[in-house]
């Protein structure tokens, strides 16, 4: 996942936090679920826990 997409996700999470009254002192973890289809049509799912850190800029 590229820097721009990470930054966008972090901006959206800021809005969510502000709208729901959460505190910035609460740890936030960004997971990524990657789904890929093989040529045979089977799906491969990868769960990347704590995939990236919070991006400010």
Helices and strands as residue ranges (DSSP letters): H 3-19, E 30-37, E 43-52
